[in-house]
Amino acid sequence: MKRRDAMEAVYGDLDRCVVVTIMGAVAAELQSIGHRPNFFYLQHAMGLASSMGLGIALARPELKVVVFDGDGSILMNLGGLTTLARYRPRNLVHVVFDNESLLSVGGFPTATSTGSDIAGMAAAAGIARTSTVNALDDFRSAFADALATADLTTIVAKVEAVGPSGYVTDLSLLENRYQFQRYLRDASRVSS
Ligand SMILES: Cc1ncc(C[n+]2csc(CCOP(=O)(O)OP(=O)(O)O)c2C)c(N)n1
């Protein structure tokens, strides 16, 4: 499975969600499918996309939050899994694209390439709904199921270590920040 295909397969559902991604290849790939004001690409702060998603999910329980994470990022912030489990936001879908490498900085192998199991670690941290998927159809149905279920879900999608040729886009961090902030503010007017 290619990560870009996986994101493309669920892109239509992202319209009604708040989406936070890690930096690098994931961010560039999602932007290449099509940027939307409800997408925030957390640049630089490696490992913290799930923590930012957790904060939004807790503060805005009426919204559905999707986090697109990476194996290298998760491995930098394993405590984030225990915090997710402890607060168990019912409106958060946590997707970890596991390409077994730090693709965005040259493709160095991560511990998942030698057997570390992120879904197993998420389950051991206390996240009740976790799964690992290897094929696009399985990803599509796991994601749809997670969106339809009012509970925290971590989906580990095993993907090929391939990505875009460059990770720099024409959307600056500040522009993305203000646009996303306005999106959240306006979403609050709609829901109140
Ligand atoms: C604290 C910190 N350390 C290192 C980096 C450099 N860095 C940017 S992306 C990245 C790799 C991310 O790996 P992963 O989450 O597996 O995603 P992938 O690049 O494979 O899509 C690294 C090491 C960073 N941004 N922040």
Ligand as a Chemical Component Dictionary entry (heavy atoms), coordinates in Angstrom:
data_LIG
# 
_chem_comp.id                   LIG 
_chem_comp.type                 NON-POLYMER 
_chem_comp.pdbx_formal_charge   1 
_chem_comp.three_letter_code    LIG 
# 
loop_
_chem_comp_atom.comp_id 
_chem_comp_atom.atom_id 
_chem_comp_atom.alt_atom_id 
_chem_comp_atom.type_symbol 
_chem_comp_atom.charge 
_chem_comp_atom.model_Cartn_x 
_chem_comp_atom.model_Cartn_y 
_chem_comp_atom.model_Cartn_z 
_chem_comp_atom.pdbx_ordinal 
LIG C1  C1  C 0 12.510 16.889 17.246 1  
LIG C2  C2  C 0 12.812 16.639 15.803 2  
LIG N1  N1  N 0 13.790 15.793 15.455 3  
LIG C3  C3  C 0 14.060 15.557 14.162 4  
LIG C4  C4  C 0 13.350 16.198 13.185 5  
LIG C5  C5  C 0 13.703 15.962 11.734 6  
LIG N2  N2  N 1 12.704 15.150 11.058 7  
LIG C6  C6  C 0 11.745 15.689 10.294 8  
LIG S1  S1  S 0 10.743 14.571 9.594  9  
LIG C7  C7  C 0 11.587 13.302 10.297 10 
LIG C8  C8  C 0 11.206 11.853 10.047 11 
LIG C9  C9  C 0 9.760  11.545 10.390 12 
LIG O1  O1  O 0 9.612  10.151 10.330 13 
LIG P1  P1  P 0 8.193  9.479  10.287 14 
LIG O2  O2  O 0 7.323  10.001 11.358 15 
LIG O3  O3  O 0 8.393  7.998  10.244 16 
LIG O4  O4  O 0 7.558  9.982  8.913  17 
LIG P2  P2  P 0 8.117  9.767  7.397  18 
LIG O5  O5  O 0 9.162  10.807 7.188  19 
LIG O6  O6  O 0 8.646  8.371  7.306  20 
LIG O7  O7  O 0 6.921  9.999  6.568  21 
LIG C10 C10 C 0 12.659 13.776 11.063 22 
LIG C11 C11 C 0 13.639 12.937 11.794 23 
LIG C12 C12 C 0 12.335 17.072 13.590 24 
LIG N3  N3  N 0 11.558 17.726 12.699 25 
LIG N4  N4  N 0 12.075 17.296 14.896 26 
# 
loop_
_chem_comp_bond.comp_id 
_chem_comp_bond.atom_id_1 
_chem_comp_bond.atom_id_2 
_chem_comp_bond.value_order 
_chem_comp_bond.pdbx_ordinal 
LIG C1  C2  SING 1  
LIG C2  N1  SING 2  
LIG C2  N4  DOUB 3  
LIG N1  C3  DOUB 4  
LIG C3  C4  SING 5  
LIG C4  C5  SING 6  
LIG C4  C12 DOUB 7  
LIG C5  N2  SING 8  
LIG N2  C6  DOUB 9  
LIG N2  C10 SING 10 
LIG C6  S1  SING 11 
LIG S1  C7  SING 12 
LIG C7  C8  SING 13 
LIG C7  C10 DOUB 14 
LIG C8  C9  SING 15 
LIG C9  O1  SING 16 
LIG O1  P1  SING 17 
LIG P1  O2  DOUB 18 
LIG P1  O3  SING 19 
LIG P1  O4  SING 20 
LIG O4  P2  SING 21 
LIG P2  O5  DOUB 22 
LIG P2  O6  SING 23 
LIG P2  O7  SING 24 
LIG C10 C11 SING 25 
LIG C12 N3  SING 26 
LIG C12 N4  SING 27 
# 
